[in-house]
């Protein structure tokens, strides 16, 4: 036998190889693309950026459809450490001003694809064969990282990428990351959208400008607990942009005056994006409400305590005690905060 020839594998070996190939996990198209900052050049062309963005949006739609039975839990599934630690998905540094080409008409109208509500009507769609099935937290992480890769690519090609497409990507990134409770992804995009991509030549629409300015003000107040910055931005936005939002002003007033009744009323009346940003303040609001109740009353009704102080009907007395380490006693439907001292 020729020493350079290889023996032909048996049919049994071929079948084993094919079976192993069929069992091999399908690669995730979003994970396969690397970071431009690490040398990957896949997303440095506008056509590739557009295709990658379309894949992200499609996966987002399918995420909403697949978890439509409990979408709120799916959005909240990302570990708290991943949301708080910027090193999990650090935002790239942004240039001061991009130079962009004029947008096409299609790109001007493309923002309708990412309207403010999730497209739950896609619940009847079935995943494609090459779409990996991941738990909600893993899928959120994949989408967040994919958006970071795309944002990095847009920064690297800012002078040649149409500004309307850059606006579209950052608008989607902000809204998605807010729902995913991931500040490292939405805060930098939010500032870049308002400070660099909103220009006299290519302005955001008035509703968009109001929407994203509201998110930024509320993030300063609710998450960063920086009321001075929030009020400063509010005043500047009124003067320079004609910004008007009674809801934002009411939230700031409620937080600065520890008015938890007003805060919960507003919290229940806003949309999911505003509610998600306000959600960063809820723990502090509950804590301040409990302190005020503890200083004021000897005893209170349990149902009133849960609904008025927490603003959430899902709270139970046991979960509240465990979370806030309350030393109050429960007697039926009454919570005894402290007992009057007997007279001597």
Phi, psi and omega per residue, in radians:
X1 nan 2.435 3.133
X2 -1.088 2.278 -3.090
X3 -1.187 -0.346 -3.115
X4 -1.560 -0.153 3.130
X5 -1.577 2.651 3.131
X6 -1.874 2.476 3.107
X7 -1.152 2.435 -3.140
X8 -1.234 2.251 3.136
X9 -1.138 2.614 3.128
X10 -1.265 2.843 3.117
X11 -1.054 -0.587 3.127
X12 -1.133 -0.707 3.114
X13 -1.148 -0.693 3.108
X14 -1.051 -0.751 -3.134
X15 -1.127 -0.689 3.122
X16 -1.129 -0.706 3.139
X17 -1.124 -0.774 3.136
X18 -1.121 -0.682 3.127
X19 -1.115 -0.727 3.122
X20 -1.130 -0.643 3.119
X21 -1.134 -0.701 3.141
X22 -1.184 -0.499 -3.120
X23 -1.468 -0.195 -3.103
X24 -1.161 2.333 -3.141
X25 -1.036 2.459 3.109
X26 -1.282 2.313 -3.136
X27 -1.199 2.502 3.106
X28 -1.456 2.160 -3.093
X29 -1.109 -0.523 -3.139
X30 -1.332 -0.597 3.114
X31 -1.318 -0.458 -3.066
X32 -1.175 -0.471 3.124
X33 -1.424 2.357 -3.110
X34 -1.653 -3.129 3.133
X35 -1.459 2.312 3.054
X36 -1.002 -0.589 3.132
X37 -1.191 -0.285 3.106
X38 -1.736 0.129 3.078
X39 1.801 -0.075 3.123
X40 -1.328 2.210 -3.059
X41 -1.831 0.202 -3.070
X42 -1.042 -0.686 -3.018
X43 -1.739 0.353 -3.107
X44 -1.591 0.137 3.030
X45 -2.053 2.481 -3.043
X46 -1.087 -0.671 -3.140
X47 -1.078 -0.720 3.109
X48 -1.181 -0.654 3.103
X49 -1.097 -0.759 3.124
X50 -1.094 -0.791 3.127
X51 -1.108 -0.700 3.130
X52 -1.161 -0.704 3.110
X53 -1.103 -0.728 3.122
X54 -1.077 -0.657 3.097
X55 -1.133 -0.703 3.123
X56 -1.095 -0.811 -3.127
X57 -1.105 -0.714 3.116
X58 -1.081 -0.744 3.120
X59 -1.153 -0.625 3.091
X60 -1.095 -0.792 3.118
X61 -1.046 -0.764 -3.111
X62 -1.210 -0.593 3.061
X63 -1.051 -0.785 3.132
X64 -1.132 -0.727 -3.114
X65 -1.182 -0.729 -3.079
X66 -1.188 -0.522 -3.086
X67 -1.922 0.384 -3.066
X68 -1.109 -0.376 3.137
X69 -1.222 -0.450 3.099
X70 -2.709 1.184 -3.028
X71 -1.176 -0.617 -3.126
X72 -1.083 -0.730 3.110
X73 -1.154 -0.634 3.124
X74 -1.137 -0.736 3.116
X75 -1.134 -0.572 -3.093
X76 -1.540 0.115 -3.032
X77 -1.376 -0.285 3.139
X78 -1.124 2.277 -3.130
X79 -0.971 2.502 -3.121
X80 -1.037 -0.608 -3.137
X81 -1.128 -0.622 3.136
X82 -1.232 -0.535 3.125
X83 -1.330 -0.572 -3.049
X84 -1.541 -0.506 -3.031
X85 -1.612 1.947 -3.096
X86 -1.140 -0.352 -3.128
X87 -1.248 -0.245 3.109
X88 -1.229 -0.554 3.124
X89 -2.726 1.204 -2.987
X90 -1.191 2.379 3.088
X91 -1.256 2.501 3.097
X92 -1.326 2.686 3.101
X93 -1.255 2.522 -3.043
X94 -1.863 2.555 3.015
X95 -1.279 2.911 -3.101
X96 -1.234 -0.890 -3.136
X97 -2.441 2.285 3.082
X98 -1.541 2.693 3.004
X99 -1.913 2.099 -3.019
X100 -2.247 2.792 3.082
X101 -1.445 2.739 3.108
X102 -1.032 2.471 -3.100
X103 -1.352 2.682 3.037
X104 -1.459 2.875 -3.134
X105 -1.126 -0.634 3.117
X106 -1.078 -0.694 -3.112
X107 -1.277 -0.503 3.084
X108 -1.166 -0.563 -3.107
X109 -1.650 -0.039 -3.003
X110 -1.258 -0.299 -3.092
X111 -1.117 -0.323 3.117
X112 -1.111 -0.350 3.136
X113 -1.134 -0.542 -3.101
X114 -2.015 1.026 3.095
X115 -1.122 2.998 -2.943
X116 -1.287 -0.052 3.108
X117 -2.064 2.566 3.097
X118 -1.218 2.483 -3.082
X119 -1.461 1.331 -3.088
X120 -1.250 -0.214 3.084
X121 -1.140 -0.251 3.114
X122 -1.360 0.122 -3.120
X123 -1.072 -0.362 3.120
X124 -1.435 -0.218 3.137
X125 -1.288 2.596 3.111
X126 -1.885 2.503 3.120
X127 -1.050 2.562 3.058
X128 -1.237 2.850 -3.056
X129 -1.120 -0.531 -3.082
X130 -1.612 0.144 3.137
X131 -1.542 2.112 -3.137
X132 -1.230 2.502 3.091
X133 -1.654 1.987 -3.086
X134 -2.140 2.686 2.976
X135 -1.088 2.748 -3.092
X136 -0.923 -0.781 -3.108
X137 -1.100 -0.734 3.138
X138 -1.164 -0.672 3.126
X139 -1.191 -0.705 3.073
X140 -1.053 -0.761 3.137
X141 -1.087 -0.737 3.115
X142 -1.084 -0.773 -3.128
X143 -1.174 -0.701 3.114
X144 -1.106 -0.747 3.133
X145 -1.185 -0.640 3.095
X146 -1.120 -0.704 3.091
X147 -1.139 -0.632 3.095
X148 -1.117 -0.742 3.102
X149 -1.039 -0.754 -3.124
X150 -1.176 -0.697 3.112
X151 -1.109 -0.714 3.094
X152 -1.053 -0.724 3.141
X153 -1.138 -0.684 3.119
X154 -1.125 -0.643 3.104
X155 -1.156 -0.683 -3.119
X156 -1.222 -0.442 -3.099
X157 -2.080 0.506 -3.034
X158 -1.054 -0.530 -3.080
X159 -1.331 -0.287 -3.091
X160 -2.070 -0.216 -3.124
X161 -1.536 2.275 3.125
X162 -0.936 2.350 -3.051
X163 -1.179 -0.498 3.108
X164 -1.111 -0.639 3.104
X165 -1.224 -0.675 3.087
X166 -1.082 -0.743 3.093
X167 -1.076 -0.752 -3.119
X168 -1.058 -0.793 -3.134
X169 -1.121 -0.776 -3.104
X170 -1.233 -0.576 3.056
X171 -1.092 -0.821 3.105
X172 -1.104 -0.749 -3.113
X173 -1.061 -0.755 -3.137
X174 -1.114 -0.872 -3.091
X175 -1.112 -0.784 -3.136
X176 -1.113 -0.801 -3.075
X177 -1.199 -0.537 3.057
X178 -1.114 -0.805 3.131
X179 -1.140 -0.572 3.122
X180 -1.423 -0.004 -3.139
X181 0.984 0.883 -3.092
X182 -2.212 1.458 -3.109
X183 -0.965 -0.679 3.132
X184 -0.991 -0.438 3.125
X185 -1.561 -0.698 -3.028
X186 -1.563 -0.497 -3.030
X187 -1.179 -0.821 -3.136
X188 -1.145 -0.729 3.107
X189 -1.100 -0.657 -3.122
X190 -1.115 -0.832 3.136
X191 -1.158 -0.715 -3.134
X192 -1.127 -0.687 3.128
X193 -1.088 -0.766 -3.078
X194 -1.409 -0.599 -3.017
X195 -1.642 -0.420 -3.071
X196 -2.131 -0.676 -3.076
X197 -1.533 -0.303 3.052
X198 -1.571 1.808 -3.066
X199 -2.192 2.823 3.082
X200 -1.026 -0.564 -3.137
X201 -1.349 -0.692 -3.128
X202 -2.220 1.258 -3.073
X203 -1.377 2.685 2.918
X204 -1.224 2.716 3.085
X205 -1.214 2.710 3.125
X206 -0.931 -0.762 3.092
X207 -1.094 -0.695 3.111
X208 -1.119 -0.740 -3.125
X209 -1.087 -0.738 3.096
X210 -1.138 -0.763 -3.104
X211 -1.048 -0.903 -3.007
X212 -1.385 -0.480 3.004
X213 -1.160 -0.659 3.095
X214 -1.078 -0.769 3.130
X215 -1.051 -0.742 -3.086
X216 -1.170 -0.775 3.122
X217 -1.073 -0.806 -3.116
X218 -1.177 -0.574 3.112
X219 -1.139 -0.739 3.088
X220 -1.047 -0.726 -3.062
X221 -1.382 -0.794 -2.982
X222 -1.490 -0.721 -3.084
X223 -1.630 -0.815 -3.050
X224 -1.559 -0.151 3.118
X225 0.968 0.626 -3.127
X226 -1.942 1.446 -3.066
X227 -1.248 -0.553 3.104
X228 -1.081 -0.787 3.121
X229 -1.151 -0.704 -3.136
X230 -1.095 -0.793 -3.140
X231 -1.203 -0.637 3.106
X232 -1.094 -0.789 3.118
X233 -1.133 -0.634 3.106
X234 -1.073 -0.827 -3.132
X235 -1.137 -0.793 -3.136
X236 -1.102 -0.678 -3.134
X237 -1.174 -0.629 3.076
X238 -1.125 -0.752 -3.079
X239 -1.266 -0.745 -3.028
X240 -1.589 -0.568 -3.010
X241 -2.006 -0.119 -3.053
X242 1.200 0.517 -3.080
X243 -1.134 2.328 3.081
X244 -2.435 2.153 3.077
X245 -2.689 1.696 3.103
X246 -1.000 -0.594 -3.122
X247 -1.101 -0.816 -3.134
X248 -1.066 -0.766 -3.137
X249 -1.141 -0.665 3.115
X250 -1.155 -0.676 3.113
X251 -1.122 -0.796 3.131
X252 -1.070 -0.738 3.128
X253 -1.119 -0.749 -3.139
X254 -1.100 -0.706 -3.116
X255 -1.248 -0.719 -3.107
X256 -1.243 -0.428 3.136
X257 -1.807 0.148 -3.114
X258 0.910 0.681 3.129
X259 -1.597 1.502 -3.051
X260 -1.233 -0.484 3.117
X261 -1.095 -0.809 3.110
X262 -1.153 -0.693 -3.125
X263 -1.064 -0.820 -3.107
X264 -1.194 -0.576 3.103
X265 -1.111 -0.767 3.122
X266 -1.185 -0.714 -3.101
X267 -1.008 -0.648 -3.130
X268 -1.344 -0.355 -3.029
X269 -1.700 -0.147 -3.084
X270 -1.642 2.979 3.139
X271 -1.367 3.116 -3.027
X272 -1.125 -0.561 -3.125
X273 -1.229 -0.843 3.110
X274 -1.103 -0.686 -3.136
X275 -1.123 -0.642 3.133
X276 -1.159 -0.713 3.113
X277 -1.205 -0.739 3.095
X278 -1.113 -0.425 -3.104
X279 -1.040 -0.419 3.118
X280 -1.153 -0.347 -3.097
X281 -1.700 -0.106 -2.976
X282 -1.126 -0.690 -3.134
X283 -1.074 -0.752 3.139
X284 -1.184 -0.661 3.118
X285 -1.102 -0.772 3.117
X286 -1.068 -0.761 -3.101
X287 -1.121 -0.754 3.134
X288 -1.165 -0.640 3.115
X289 -1.139 -0.754 3.124
X290 -1.132 -0.663 3.090
X291 -1.093 -0.758 -3.135
X292 -1.135 -0.735 3.117
X293 -1.121 -0.723 -3.123
X294 -1.129 -0.547 3.123
X295 -1.416 -0.355 -2.959
X296 -1.773 -0.675 -2.977
X297 -2.000 2.679 2.979
X298 -1.510 -0.605 3.116
X299 -2.685 2.683 -3.139
X300 -2.476 2.835 3.065
X301 -1.300 2.399 -3.084
X302 -1.074 -0.813 -3.101
X303 -1.100 -0.711 3.103
X304 -1.093 -0.725 -3.126
X305 -1.075 -0.784 -3.079
X306 -1.215 -0.735 -3.073
X307 -1.403 -0.666 -3.065
X308 -1.418 -0.670 -3.055
X309 -1.540 -0.525 -3.100
X310 -1.765 -0.398 -3.136
X311 1.181 0.171 -3.050
X312 -2.368 2.112 -3.111
X313 -1.243 -0.217 -3.122
X314 -1.371 -0.231 3.132
X315 -1.215 2.500 2.991
X316 -2.054 2.860 3.118
X317 -1.067 -0.708 -3.123
X318 -1.128 -0.770 -3.132
X319 -1.179 -0.604 3.116
X320 -1.190 -0.733 3.104
X321 -1.081 -0.767 -3.122
X322 -1.164 -0.718 -3.090
X323 -1.220 -0.816 -3.037
X324 -1.772 0.003 3.100
X325 0.956 0.891 -3.123
X326 -1.320 2.459 3.095
X327 -1.829 0.356 -3.124
X328 -1.444 2.735 -3.128
X329 -1.777 2.605 3.079
X330 -1.968 2.268 3.066
X331 -2.216 1.586 -3.075
X332 1.196 -2.112 3.118
X333 -1.659 0.201 -3.130
X334 -1.990 2.375 3.068
X335 -1.838 2.042 3.135
X336 -1.573 1.971 -3.086
X337 -1.440 -0.845 3.045
X338 -2.701 2.660 -3.089
X339 -1.803 2.413 3.131
X340 -1.121 2.476 3.136
X341 -1.265 2.378 3.137
X342 -1.150 2.529 3.133
X343 -1.276 2.465 -3.128
X344 -1.417 nan nan
